[in-house]
Amino acid sequence: MAKLIKVENKVLITAEMVEIVVLLSEDKSVLQIAEILEVNRRTLEAKMMLIKKECGVKTLQGMVGLFFRNKLIK
């Protein structure tokens, strides 16, 4: 079961979500991240869309920034 982490606005974030955002912050492309996580690109895109929706952001940059501001990633 995924570890859940609470963010300021009470969104529950899984360890997998954190891993995706960390890879995005390392300037990896969606295709590269999909290969690293061994998932289909479209599956990854759906997961990223869900993360953005849950966090209330519109862009991937906004999502990465939110994780940095809440000290979920360094």
All heavy atoms as a GROMACS GRO file, in nm:
protein
  585
    1MET      N    1   0.084  -0.119   0.000
    1MET     CA    2   0.000   0.000   0.000
    1MET      C    3   0.088   0.124   0.000
    1MET      O    4   0.190   0.129   0.069
    1MET     CB    5  -0.091  -0.003   0.121
    1MET     CG    6  -0.183   0.116   0.131
    1MET     SD    7  -0.310   0.085   0.252
    1MET     CE    8  -0.442   0.168   0.173
    2ALA      N    9   0.048   0.224  -0.074
    2ALA     CA   10   0.126   0.347  -0.086
    2ALA      C   11   0.120   0.428   0.043
    2ALA      O   12   0.017   0.435   0.109
    2ALA     CB   13   0.074   0.429  -0.202
    3LYS      N   14   0.233   0.487   0.076
    3LYS     CA   15   0.238   0.576   0.192
    3LYS      C   16   0.169   0.707   0.156
    3LYS      O   17   0.192   0.762   0.050
    3LYS     CB   18   0.384   0.603   0.229
    3LYS     CG   19   0.401   0.694   0.346
    3LYS     CD   20   0.548   0.716   0.374
    3LYS     CE   21   0.564   0.816   0.485
    3LYS     NZ   22   0.704   0.851   0.508
    4LEU      N   23   0.083   0.754   0.244
    4LEU     CA   24   0.012   0.879   0.218
    4LEU      C   25   0.073   0.992   0.297
    4LEU      O   26   0.110   0.975   0.413
    4LEU     CB   27  -0.136   0.864   0.254
    4LEU     CG   28  -0.212   0.757   0.177
    4LEU    CD1   29  -0.354   0.746   0.227
    4LEU    CD2   30  -0.213   0.789   0.029
    5ILE      N   31   0.085   1.107   0.235
    5ILE     CA   32   0.143   1.224   0.296
    5ILE      C   33   0.041   1.336   0.287
    5ILE      O   34  -0.014   1.361   0.180
    5ILE     CB   35   0.273   1.265   0.223
    5ILE    CG1   36   0.370   1.148   0.221
    5ILE    CG2   37   0.336   1.387   0.289
    5ILE    CD1   38   0.483   1.165   0.125
    6LYS      N   39   0.017   1.408   0.397
    6LYS     CA   40  -0.078   1.519   0.392
    6LYS      C   41  -0.008   1.647   0.352
    6LYS      O   42   0.099   1.678   0.400
    6LYS     CB   43  -0.144   1.538   0.528
    6LYS     CG   44  -0.249   1.434   0.556
    6LYS     CD   45  -0.337   1.476   0.670
    6LYS     CE   46  -0.446   1.373   0.686
    6LYS     NZ   47  -0.538   1.406   0.791
    7VAL      N   48  -0.071   1.721   0.262
    7VAL     CA   49  -0.024   1.850   0.218
    7VAL      C   50  -0.111   1.954   0.287
    7VAL      O   51  -0.219   1.923   0.337
    7VAL     CB   52  -0.036   1.861   0.064
    7VAL    CG1   53   0.012   1.995   0.014
    7VAL    CG2   54   0.041   1.750  -0.003
    8GLU      N   55  -0.065   2.079   0.287
    8GLU     CA   56  -0.137   2.188   0.353
    8GLU      C   57  -0.286   2.187   0.326
    8GLU      O   58  -0.366   2.199   0.419
    8GLU     CB   59  -0.080   2.322   0.306
    8GLU     CG   60  -0.011   2.398   0.413
    8GLU     CD   61   0.049   2.525   0.357
    8GLU    OE1   62  -0.020   2.597   0.285
    8GLU    OE2   63   0.167   2.548   0.387
    9ASN      N   64  -0.326   2.175   0.202
    9ASN     CA   65  -0.468   2.180   0.168
    9ASN      C   66  -0.536   2.044   0.183
    9ASN      O   67  -0.640   2.020   0.126
    9ASN     CB   68  -0.489   2.239   0.029
    9ASN     CG   69  -0.421   2.158  -0.079
    9ASN    OD1   70  -0.356   2.059  -0.052
    9ASN    ND2   71  -0.437   2.200  -0.202
   10LYS      N   72  -0.474   1.955   0.258
   10LYS     CA   73  -0.528   1.824   0.294
   10LYS      C   74  -0.547   1.728   0.178
   10LYS      O   75  -0.630   1.641   0.182
   10LYS     CB   76  -0.657   1.841   0.372
   10LYS     CG   77  -0.635   1.918   0.499
   10LYS     CD   78  -0.759   1.927   0.580
   10LYS     CE   79  -0.727   2.012   0.703
   10LYS     NZ   80  -0.833   2.027   0.793
   11VAL      N   81  -0.468   1.745   0.074
   11VAL     CA   82  -0.467   1.650  -0.037
   11VAL      C   83  -0.378   1.534   0.005
   11VAL      O   84  -0.271   1.555   0.060
   11VAL     CB   85  -0.412   1.716  -0.165
   11VAL    CG1   86  -0.397   1.614  -0.276
   11VAL    CG2   87  -0.502   1.830  -0.209
   12LEU      N   88  -0.421   1.412  -0.019
   12LEU     CA   89  -0.337   1.297   0.014
   12LEU      C   90  -0.251   1.263  -0.106
   12LEU      O   91  -0.300   1.245  -0.217
   12LEU     CB   92  -0.424   1.179   0.054
   12LEU     CG   93  -0.502   1.198   0.183
   12LEU    CD1   94  -0.587   1.075   0.211
   12LEU    CD2   95  -0.412   1.226   0.300
   13ILE      N   96  -0.122   1.255  -0.081
   13ILE     CA   97  -0.024   1.231  -0.186
   13ILE      C   98   0.043   1.097  -0.161
   13ILE      O   99   0.088   1.070  -0.050
   13ILE     CB  100   0.083   1.343  -0.187
   13ILE    CG1  101   0.020   1.482  -0.198
   13ILE    CG2  102   0.186   1.321  -0.296
   13ILE    CD1  103  -0.053   1.507  -0.326
   14THR      N  104   0.050   1.013  -0.261
   14THR     CA  105   0.115   0.883  -0.246
   14THR      C  106   0.264   0.895  -0.278
   14THR      O  107   0.308   0.991  -0.342
   14THR     CB  108   0.053   0.778  -0.340
   14THR    OG1  109   0.078   0.816  -0.474
   14THR    CG2  110  -0.097   0.764  -0.316
   15ALA      N  111   0.339   0.797  -0.236
   15ALA     CA  112   0.483   0.793  -0.265
   15ALA      C  113   0.506   0.789  -0.416
   15ALA      O  114   0.602   0.847  -0.466
   15ALA     CB  115   0.547   0.673  -0.197
   16GLU      N  116   0.418   0.723  -0.489
   16GLU     CA  117   0.430   0.717  -0.636
   16GLU      C  118   0.416   0.856  -0.696
   16GLU      O  119   0.490   0.894  -0.788
   16GLU     CB  120   0.325   0.624  -0.695
   16GLU     CG  121   0.334   0.614  -0.846
   16GLU     CD  122   0.223   0.533  -0.909
   16GLU    OE1  123   0.108   0.542  -0.861
   16GLU    OE2  124   0.252   0.462  -1.005
   17MET      N  125   0.322   0.935  -0.644
   17MET     CA  126   0.305   1.071  -0.694
   17MET      C  127   0.430   1.154  -0.669
   17MET      O  128   0.474   1.229  -0.756
   17MET     CB  129   0.185   1.138  -0.627
   17MET     CG  130   0.052   1.082  -0.664
   17MET     SD  131  -0.076   1.162  -0.568
   17MET     CE  132  -0.222   1.082  -0.631
   18VAL      N  133   0.488   1.139  -0.552
   18VAL     CA  134   0.610   1.211  -0.518
   18VAL      C  135   0.722   1.170  -0.614
   18VAL      O  136   0.795   1.255  -0.665
   18VAL     CB  137   0.652   1.186  -0.371
   18VAL    CG1  138   0.789   1.246  -0.343
   18VAL    CG2  139   0.547   1.243  -0.276
   19GLU      N  140   0.732   1.041  -0.644
   19GLU     CA  141   0.835   0.992  -0.735
   19GLU      C  142   0.819   1.054  -0.874
   19GLU      O  143   0.917   1.096  -0.936
   19GLU     CB  144   0.829   0.840  -0.744
   19GLU     CG  145   0.938   0.780  -0.828
   19GLU     CD  146   0.935   0.628  -0.830
   19GLU    OE1  147   0.837   0.568  -0.784
   19GLU    OE2  148   1.033   0.570  -0.880
   20ILE      N  149   0.696   1.065  -0.921
   20ILE     CA  150   0.671   1.125  -1.052
   20ILE      C  151   0.715   1.270  -1.052
   20ILE      O  152   0.784   1.316  -1.144
   20ILE     CB  153   0.521   1.114  -1.089
   20ILE    CG1  154   0.485   0.968  -1.117
   20ILE    CG2  155   0.488   1.202  -1.209
   20ILE    CD1  156   0.336   0.941  -1.128
   21VAL      N  157   0.681   1.344  -0.948
   21VAL     CA  158   0.716   1.487  -0.941
   21VAL      C  159   0.867   1.504  -0.928
   21VAL      O  160   0.925   1.596  -0.987
   21VAL     CB  161   0.640   1.558  -0.827
   21VAL    CG1  162   0.685   1.702  -0.813
   21VAL    CG2  163   0.490   1.551  -0.853
   22VAL      N  164   0.933   1.417  -0.854
   22VAL     CA  165   1.079   1.424  -0.842
   22VAL      C  166   1.142   1.406  -0.980
   22VAL      O  167   1.232   1.482  -1.018
   22VAL     CB  168   1.133   1.318  -0.743
   22VAL    CG1  169   1.283   1.302  -0.757
   22VAL    CG2  170   1.096   1.356  -0.601
   23LEU      N  171   1.094   1.310  -1.057
   23LEU     CA  172   1.148   1.288  -1.190
   23LEU      C  173   1.121   1.407  -1.281
   23LEU      O  174   1.206   1.446  -1.362
   23LEU     CB  175   1.091   1.159  -1.250
   23LEU     CG  176   1.141   1.030  -1.181
   23LEU    CD1  177   1.058   0.910  -1.226
   23LEU    CD2  178   1.288   1.008  -1.207
   24LEU      N  179   1.004   1.469  -1.267
   24LEU     CA  180   0.975   1.590  -1.345
   24LEU      C  181   1.070   1.702  -1.306
   24LEU      O  182   1.118   1.775  -1.392
   24LEU     CB  183   0.831   1.636  -1.321
   24LEU     CG  184   0.722   1.558  -1.392
   24LEU    CD1  185   0.585   1.598  -1.338
   24LEU    CD2  186   0.730   1.580  -1.542
   25SER      N  187   1.100   1.714  -1.177
   25SER     CA  188   1.190   1.820  -1.131
   25SER      C  189   1.333   1.796  -1.179
   25SER      O  190   1.413   1.889  -1.184
   25SER     CB  191   1.187   1.832  -0.979
   25SER     OG  192   1.252   1.723  -0.917
   26GLU      N  193   1.365   1.672  -1.215
   26GLU     CA  194   1.497   1.639  -1.269
   26GLU      C  195   1.501   1.656  -1.421
   26GLU      O  196   1.593   1.610  -1.487
   26GLU     CB  197   1.534   1.496  -1.231
   26GLU     CG  198   1.556   1.477  -1.082
   26GLU     CD  199   1.576   1.332  -1.043
   26GLU    OE1  200   1.560   1.241  -1.129
   26GLU    OE2  201   1.606   1.308  -0.925
   27ASP      N  202   1.398   1.722  -1.476
   27ASP     CA  203   1.389   1.755  -1.618
   27ASP      C  204   1.376   1.631  -1.706
   27ASP      O  205   1.423   1.628  -1.820
   27ASP     CB  206   1.508   1.840  -1.662
   27ASP     CG  207   1.481   1.915  -1.792
   27ASP    OD1  208   1.363   1.946  -1.818
   27ASP    OD2  209   1.576   1.940  -1.867
   28LYS      N  210   1.310   1.528  -1.656
   28LYS     CA  211   1.282   1.409  -1.737
   28LYS      C  212   1.154   1.433  -1.817
   28LYS      O  213   1.061   1.498  -1.770
   28LYS     CB  214   1.261   1.287  -1.646
   28LYS     CG  215   1.377   1.255  -1.554
   28LYS     CD  216   1.484   1.181  -1.626
   28LYS     CE  217   1.586   1.131  -1.525
   28LYS     NZ  218   1.720   1.151  -1.567
   29SER      N  219   1.149   1.378  -1.936
   29SER     CA  220   1.028   1.390  -2.018
   29SER      C  221   0.926   1.286  -1.972
   29SER      O  222   0.959   1.192  -1.898
   29SER     CB  223   1.062   1.365  -2.165
   29SER     OG  224   1.093   1.227  -2.185
   30VAL      N  225   0.803   1.304  -2.016
   30VAL     CA  226   0.697   1.210  -1.981
   30VAL      C  227   0.734   1.070  -2.029
   30VAL      O  228   0.716   0.971  -1.958
   30VAL     CB  229   0.562   1.255  -2.038
   30VAL    CG1  230   0.455   1.150  -2.017
   30VAL    CG2  231   0.520   1.387  -1.977
   31LEU      N  232   0.789   1.060  -2.148
   31LEU     CA  233   0.829   0.931  -2.203
   31LEU      C  234   0.940   0.867  -2.119
   31LEU      O  235   0.935   0.747  -2.089
   31LEU     CB  236   0.873   0.945  -2.349
   31LEU     CG  237   0.906   0.816  -2.423
   31LEU    CD1  238   0.786   0.721  -2.422
   31LEU    CD2  239   0.946   0.846  -2.565
   32GLN      N  240   1.038   0.946  -2.078
   32GLN     CA  241   1.146   0.894  -1.994
   32GLN      C  242   1.093   0.845  -1.859
   32GLN      O  243   1.133   0.739  -1.812
   32GLN     CB  244   1.252   1.001  -1.970
   32GLN     CG  245   1.335   1.034  -2.092
   32GLN     CD  246   1.424   1.154  -2.069
   32GLN    OE1  247   1.385   1.252  -2.004
   32GLN    NE2  248   1.545   1.149  -2.123
   33ILE      N  249   1.002   0.922  -1.801
   33ILE     CA  250   0.945   0.884  -1.671
   33ILE      C  251   0.865   0.755  -1.686
   33ILE      O  252   0.875   0.665  -1.602
   33ILE     CB  253   0.857   0.997  -1.614
   33ILE    CG1  254   0.943   1.120  -1.583
   33ILE    CG2  255   0.784   0.951  -1.488
   33ILE    CD1  256   0.864   1.244  -1.550
   34ALA      N  257   0.788   0.744  -1.792
   34ALA     CA  258   0.709   0.622  -1.817
   34ALA      C  259   0.801   0.500  -1.828
   34ALA      O  260   0.771   0.394  -1.773
   34ALA     CB  261   0.625   0.637  -1.943
   35GLU      N  262   0.914   0.516  -1.896
   35GLU     CA  263   1.010   0.406  -1.909
   35GLU      C  264   1.071   0.371  -1.774
   35GLU      O  265   1.085   0.253  -1.741
   35GLU     CB  266   1.120   0.442  -2.009
   35GLU     CG  267   1.071   0.446  -2.152
   35GLU     CD  268   1.175   0.498  -2.250
   35GLU    OE1  269   1.286   0.536  -2.208
   35GLU    OE2  270   1.143   0.502  -2.371
   36ILE      N  271   1.107   0.472  -1.695
   36ILE     CA  272   1.167   0.447  -1.563
   36ILE      C  273   1.068   0.374  -1.472
   36ILE      O  274   1.105   0.280  -1.401
   36ILE     CB  275   1.211   0.581  -1.498
   36ILE    CG1  276   1.330   0.639  -1.575
   36ILE    CG2  277   1.244   0.563  -1.350
   36ILE    CD1  278   1.363   0.782  -1.540
   37LEU      N  279   0.942   0.418  -1.473
   37LEU     CA  280   0.840   0.358  -1.387
   37LEU      C  281   0.778   0.231  -1.446
   37LEU      O  282   0.696   0.166  -1.382
   37LEU     CB  283   0.730   0.460  -1.357
   37LEU     CG  284   0.773   0.586  -1.284
   37LEU    CD1  285   0.654   0.680  -1.267
   37LEU    CD2  286   0.836   0.552  -1.150
   38GLU      N  287   0.816   0.202  -1.570
   38GLU     CA  288   0.767   0.084  -1.641
   38GLU      C  289   0.614   0.084  -1.652
   38GLU      O  290   0.547  -0.014  -1.621
   38GLU     CB  291   0.817  -0.045  -1.575
   38GLU     CG  292   0.968  -0.056  -1.579
   38GLU     CD  293   1.022  -0.180  -1.510
   38GLU    OE1  294   0.944  -0.254  -1.446
   38GLU    OE2  295   1.143  -0.202  -1.520
   39VAL      N  296   0.561   0.199  -1.696
   39VAL     CA  297   0.418   0.213  -1.723
   39VAL      C  298   0.400   0.271  -1.862
   39VAL      O  299   0.492   0.328  -1.919
   39VAL     CB  300   0.346   0.303  -1.619
   39VAL    CG1  301   0.353   0.244  -1.481
   39VAL    CG2  302   0.401   0.443  -1.620
   40ASN      N  303   0.280   0.258  -1.915
   40ASN     CA  304   0.248   0.316  -2.044
   40ASN      C  305   0.247   0.468  -2.032
   40ASN      O  306   0.206   0.522  -1.929
   40ASN     CB  307   0.109   0.264  -2.085
   40ASN     CG  308   0.070   0.307  -2.223
   40ASN    OD1  309   0.041   0.426  -2.244
   40ASN    ND2  310   0.068   0.214  -2.315
   41ARG      N  311   0.288   0.536  -2.138
   41ARG     CA  312   0.292   0.683  -2.137
   41ARG      C  313   0.155   0.742  -2.107
   41ARG      O  314   0.142   0.835  -2.029
   41ARG     CB  315   0.343   0.734  -2.272
   41ARG     CG  316   0.345   0.885  -2.284
   41ARG     CD  317   0.378   0.932  -2.425
   41ARG     NE  318   0.288   0.881  -2.527
   41ARG     CZ  319   0.170   0.935  -2.558
   41ARG    NH1  320   0.126   1.039  -2.495
   41ARG    NH2  321   0.097   0.882  -2.654
   42ARG      N  322   0.051   0.686  -2.166
   42ARG     CA  323  -0.084   0.738  -2.145
   42ARG      C  324  -0.131   0.716  -2.000
   42ARG      O  325  -0.202   0.798  -1.945
   42ARG     CB  326  -0.181   0.678  -2.245
   42ARG     CG  327  -0.147   0.728  -2.387
   42ARG     CD  328  -0.245   0.681  -2.490
   42ARG     NE  329  -0.381   0.715  -2.462
   42ARG     CZ  330  -0.446   0.818  -2.515
   42ARG    NH1  331  -0.384   0.898  -2.599
   42ARG    NH2  332  -0.572   0.841  -2.487
   43THR      N  333  -0.090   0.606  -1.941
   43THR     CA  334  -0.123   0.581  -1.800
   43THR      C  335  -0.057   0.686  -1.713
   43THR      O  336  -0.120   0.742  -1.622
   43THR     CB  337  -0.075   0.441  -1.758
   43THR    OG1  338  -0.139   0.343  -1.841
   43THR    CG2  339  -0.104   0.413  -1.612
   44LEU      N  340   0.069   0.716  -1.742
   44LEU     CA  341   0.141   0.817  -1.667
   44LEU      C  342   0.077   0.954  -1.684
   44LEU      O  343   0.060   1.029  -1.588
   44LEU     CB  344   0.288   0.822  -1.710
   44LEU     CG  345   0.372   0.931  -1.644
   44LEU    CD1  346   0.380   0.908  -1.493
   44LEU    CD2  347   0.510   0.934  -1.705
   45GLU      N  348   0.037   0.987  -1.807
   45GLU     CA  349  -0.028   1.116  -1.831
   45GLU      C  350  -0.158   1.126  -1.752
   45GLU      O  351  -0.190   1.232  -1.698
   45GLU     CB  352  -0.055   1.135  -1.980
   45GLU     CG  353   0.071   1.161  -2.060
   45GLU     CD  354   0.048   1.160  -2.210
   45GLU    OE1  355  -0.059   1.114  -2.256
   45GLU    OE2  356   0.138   1.206  -2.283
   46ALA      N  357  -0.232   1.018  -1.743
   46ALA     CA  358  -0.357   1.017  -1.665
   46ALA      C  359  -0.327   1.038  -1.517
   46ALA      O  360  -0.398   1.113  -1.448
   46ALA     CB  361  -0.432   0.886  -1.686
   47LYS      N  362  -0.221   0.974  -1.467
   47LYS     CA  363  -0.184   0.991  -1.326
   47LYS      C  364  -0.142   1.135  -1.299
   47LYS      O  365  -0.179   1.192  -1.197
   47LYS     CB  366  -0.069   0.897  -1.289
   47LYS     CG  367  -0.110   0.753  -1.280
   47LYS     CD  368   0.006   0.664  -1.243
   47LYS     CE  369  -0.038   0.519  -1.238
   47LYS     NZ  370   0.066   0.430  -1.189
   48MET      N  371  -0.067   1.195  -1.392
   48MET     CA  372  -0.024   1.333  -1.373
   48MET      C  373  -0.143   1.428  -1.377
   48MET      O  374  -0.149   1.525  -1.301
   48MET     CB  375   0.081   1.371  -1.478
   48MET     CG  376   0.213   1.300  -1.455
   48MET     SD  377   0.352   1.357  -1.554
   48MET     CE  378   0.287   1.366  -1.717
   49MET      N  379  -0.240   1.400  -1.463
   49MET     CA  380  -0.360   1.483  -1.469
   49MET      C  381  -0.436   1.474  -1.337
   49MET      O  382  -0.485   1.575  -1.285
   49MET     CB  383  -0.449   1.438  -1.584
   49MET     CG  384  -0.564   1.532  -1.613
   49MET     SD  385  -0.669   1.479  -1.751
   49MET     CE  386  -0.550   1.472  -1.883
   50LEU      N  387  -0.443   1.355  -1.281
   50LEU     CA  388  -0.510   1.336  -1.152
   50LEU      C  389  -0.438   1.412  -1.040
   50LEU      O  390  -0.502   1.477  -0.958
   50LEU     CB  391  -0.516   1.187  -1.117
   50LEU     CG  392  -0.579   1.153  -0.982
   50LEU    CD1  393  -0.725   1.193  -0.979
   50LEU    CD2  394  -0.564   1.006  -0.952
   51ILE      N  395  -0.304   1.406  -1.040
   51ILE     CA  396  -0.226   1.478  -0.939
   51ILE      C  397  -0.254   1.628  -0.950
   51ILE      O  398  -0.278   1.695  -0.849
   51ILE     CB  399  -0.075   1.451  -0.954
   51ILE    CG1  400  -0.043   1.304  -0.933
   51ILE    CG2  401   0.004   1.536  -0.855
   51ILE    CD1  402   0.098   1.265  -0.973
   52LYS      N  403  -0.252   1.681  -1.072
   52LYS     CA  404  -0.277   1.824  -1.092
   52LYS      C  405  -0.417   1.861  -1.042
   52LYS      O  406  -0.433   1.962  -0.973
   52LYS     CB  407  -0.262   1.863  -1.240
   52LYS     CG  408  -0.120   1.860  -1.289
   52LYS     CD  409  -0.104   1.921  -1.426
   52LYS     CE  410  -0.186   1.851  -1.531
   52LYS     NZ  411  -0.161   1.900  -1.668
   53LYS      N  412  -0.514   1.779  -1.074
   53LYS     CA  413  -0.652   1.807  -1.031
   53LYS      C  414  -0.662   1.804  -0.879
   53LYS      O  415  -0.722   1.893  -0.819
   53LYS     CB  416  -0.747   1.704  -1.094
   53LYS     CG  417  -0.892   1.727  -1.060
   53LYS     CD  418  -0.980   1.624  -1.126
   53LYS     CE  419  -1.124   1.643  -1.084
   53LYS     NZ  420  -1.210   1.539  -1.140
   54GLU      N  421  -0.605   1.701  -0.817
   54GLU     CA  422  -0.610   1.688  -0.672
   54GLU      C  423  -0.541   1.804  -0.602
   54GLU      O  424  -0.584   1.848  -0.495
   54GLU     CB  425  -0.546   1.555  -0.627
   54GLU     CG  426  -0.626   1.433  -0.661
   54GLU     CD  427  -0.755   1.422  -0.581
   54GLU    OE1  428  -0.753   1.452  -0.461
   54GLU    OE2  429  -0.857   1.385  -0.641
   55CYS      N  430  -0.432   1.852  -0.660
   55CYS     CA  431  -0.354   1.961  -0.599
   55CYS      C  432  -0.408   2.098  -0.636
   55CYS      O  433  -0.365   2.199  -0.578
   55CYS     CB  434  -0.208   1.950  -0.641
   55CYS     SG  435  -0.126   1.805  -0.575
   56GLY      N  436  -0.498   2.105  -0.732
   56GLY     CA  437  -0.556   2.232  -0.772
   56GLY      C  438  -0.463   2.320  -0.852
   56GLY      O  439  -0.468   2.443  -0.842
   57VAL      N  440  -0.377   2.258  -0.933
   57VAL     CA  441  -0.287   2.334  -1.020
   57VAL      C  442  -0.319   2.301  -1.165
   57VAL      O  443  -0.380   2.199  -1.195
   57VAL     CB  444  -0.138   2.304  -0.989
   57VAL    CG1  445  -0.102   2.350  -0.849
   57VAL    CG2  446  -0.106   2.158  -1.007
   58LYS      N  447  -0.274   2.388  -1.254
   58LYS     CA  448  -0.307   2.372  -1.396
   58LYS      C  449  -0.192   2.317  -1.479
   58LYS      O  450  -0.213   2.263  -1.586
   58LYS     CB  451  -0.352   2.506  -1.454
   58LYS     CG  452  -0.479   2.558  -1.392
   58LYS     CD  453  -0.516   2.691  -1.449
   58LYS     CE  454  -0.639   2.744  -1.379
   58LYS     NZ  455  -0.672   2.880  -1.418
   59THR      N  456  -0.069   2.336  -1.432
   59THR     CA  457   0.047   2.296  -1.512
   59THR      C  458   0.139   2.203  -1.434
   59THR      O  459   0.132   2.195  -1.312
   59THR     CB  460   0.128   2.420  -1.554
   59THR    OG1  461   0.181   2.482  -1.436
   59THR    CG2  462   0.043   2.521  -1.631
   60LEU      N  463   0.227   2.137  -1.508
   60LEU     CA  464   0.327   2.052  -1.444
   60LEU      C  465   0.423   2.136  -1.360
   60LEU      O  466   0.464   2.095  -1.251
   60LEU     CB  467   0.405   1.972  -1.548
   60LEU     CG  468   0.324   1.869  -1.628
   60LEU    CD1  469   0.412   1.802  -1.732
   60LEU    CD2  470   0.261   1.766  -1.538
   61GLN      N  471   0.455   2.255  -1.408
   61GLN     CA  472   0.543   2.344  -1.333
   61GLN      C  473   0.478   2.384  -1.201
   61GLN      O  474   0.545   2.390  -1.097
   61GLN     CB  475   0.577   2.470  -1.414
   61GLN     CG  476   0.658   2.444  -1.538
   61GLN     CD  477   0.570   2.408  -1.659
   61GLN    OE1  478   0.450   2.385  -1.648
   61GLN    NE2  479   0.631   2.402  -1.775
   62GLY      N  480   0.349   2.410  -1.204
   62GLY     CA  481   0.276   2.444  -1.083
   62GLY      C  482   0.275   2.329  -0.984
   62GLY      O  483   0.286   2.349  -0.862
   63MET      N  484   0.264   2.208  -1.037
   63MET     CA  485   0.264   2.089  -0.952
   63MET      C  486   0.400   2.071  -0.885
   63MET      O  487   0.408   2.048  -0.764
   63MET     CB  488   0.229   1.966  -1.037
   63MET     CG  489   0.222   1.837  -0.961
   63MET     SD  490   0.158   1.700  -1.061
   63MET     CE  491   0.278   1.688  -1.193
   64VAL      N  492   0.508   2.085  -0.961
   64VAL     CA  493   0.642   2.072  -0.904
   64VAL      C  494   0.665   2.181  -0.800
   64VAL      O  495   0.715   2.154  -0.690
   64VAL     CB  496   0.750   2.078  -1.015
   64VAL    CG1  497   0.889   2.084  -0.955
   64VAL    CG2  498   0.738   1.957  -1.107
   65GLY      N  499   0.622   2.302  -0.830
   65GLY     CA  500   0.636   2.413  -0.735
   65GLY      C  501   0.562   2.388  -0.607
   65GLY      O  502   0.612   2.416  -0.497
   66LEU      N  503   0.442   2.334  -0.616
   66LEU     CA  504   0.362   2.302  -0.497
   66LEU      C  505   0.433   2.201  -0.409
   66LEU      O  506   0.438   2.215  -0.287
   66LEU     CB  507   0.224   2.248  -0.539
   66LEU     CG  508   0.132   2.207  -0.425
   66LEU    CD1  509   0.080   2.331  -0.354
   66LEU    CD2  510   0.018   2.123  -0.477
   67PHE      N  511   0.492   2.100  -0.471
   67PHE     CA  512   0.564   1.998  -0.394
   67PHE      C  513   0.687   2.057  -0.327
   67PHE      O  514   0.718   2.023  -0.213
   67PHE     CB  515   0.603   1.880  -0.484
   67PHE     CG  516   0.492   1.778  -0.502
   67PHE    CD1  517   0.372   1.813  -0.562
   67PHE    CD2  518   0.509   1.649  -0.459
   67PHE    CE1  519   0.271   1.720  -0.578
   67PHE    CE2  520   0.408   1.554  -0.475
   67PHE     CZ  521   0.289   1.591  -0.534
   68PHE      N  522   0.756   2.148  -0.395
   68PHE     CA  523   0.872   2.215  -0.334
   68PHE      C  524   0.828   2.302  -0.217
   68PHE      O  525   0.888   2.300  -0.110
   68PHE     CB  526   0.948   2.301  -0.437
   68PHE     CG  527   1.055   2.227  -0.510
   68PHE    CD1  528   1.040   2.198  -0.645
   68PHE    CD2  529   1.170   2.186  -0.446
   68PHE    CE1  530   1.139   2.129  -0.714
   68PHE    CE2  531   1.270   2.118  -0.515
   68PHE     CZ  532   1.254   2.088  -0.649
   69ARG      N  533   0.723   2.382  -0.237
   69ARG     CA  534   0.677   2.473  -0.132
   69ARG      C  535   0.633   2.398  -0.007
   69ARG      O  536   0.649   2.447   0.104
   69ARG     CB  537   0.562   2.559  -0.182
   69ARG     CG  538   0.605   2.671  -0.274
   69ARG     CD  539   0.492   2.768  -0.300
   69ARG     NE  540   0.371   2.708  -0.357
   69ARG     CZ  541   0.353   2.679  -0.485
   69ARG    NH1  542   0.449   2.704  -0.573
   69ARG    NH2  543   0.241   2.628  -0.528
   70ASN      N  544   0.576   2.279  -0.026
   70ASN     CA  545   0.530   2.199   0.088
   70ASN      C  546   0.636   2.103   0.139
   70ASN      O  547   0.609   2.016   0.221
   70ASN     CB  548   0.403   2.123   0.050
   70ASN     CG  549   0.284   2.214   0.041
   70ASN    OD1  550   0.234   2.259   0.143
   70ASN    ND2  551   0.241   2.244  -0.080
   71LYS      N  552   0.759   2.120   0.087
   71LYS     CA  553   0.874   2.041   0.130
   71LYS      C  554   0.854   1.890   0.118
   71LYS      O  555   0.902   1.811   0.197
   71LYS     CB  556   0.912   2.077   0.273
   71LYS     CG  557   0.955   2.223   0.287
   71LYS     CD  558   0.991   2.257   0.428
   71LYS     CE  559   1.035   2.394   0.455
   71LYS     NZ  560   1.023   2.504   0.376
   72LEU      N  561   0.780   1.850   0.012
   72LEU     CA  562   0.763   1.708  -0.016
   72LEU      C  563   0.878   1.655  -0.098
   72LEU      O  564   0.905   1.535  -0.100
   72LEU     CB  565   0.631   1.684  -0.090
   72LEU     CG  566   0.506   1.714  -0.011
   72LEU    CD1  567   0.384   1.702  -0.099
   72LEU    CD2  568   0.495   1.621   0.108
   73ILE      N  569   0.948   1.747  -0.169
   73ILE     CA  570   1.067   1.711  -0.244
   73ILE      C  571   1.170   1.820  -0.220
   73ILE      O  572   1.138   1.931  -0.181
   73ILE     CB  573   1.040   1.692  -0.395
   73ILE    CG1  574   0.986   1.820  -0.459
   73ILE    CG2  575   0.948   1.575  -0.420
   73ILE    CD1  576   0.968   1.811  -0.609
   74LYS      N  577   1.298   1.785  -0.243
   74LYS     CA  578   1.407   1.882  -0.225
   74LYS      C  579   1.477   1.905  -0.356
   74LYS      O  580   1.484   1.825  -0.441
   74LYS     CB  581   1.508   1.829  -0.124
   74LYS     CG  582   1.450   1.816   0.013
   74LYS     CD  583   1.555   1.763   0.107
   74LYS     CE  584   1.495   1.745   0.245
   74LYS     NZ  585   1.590   1.700   0.341
   0.00000   0.00000   0.00000
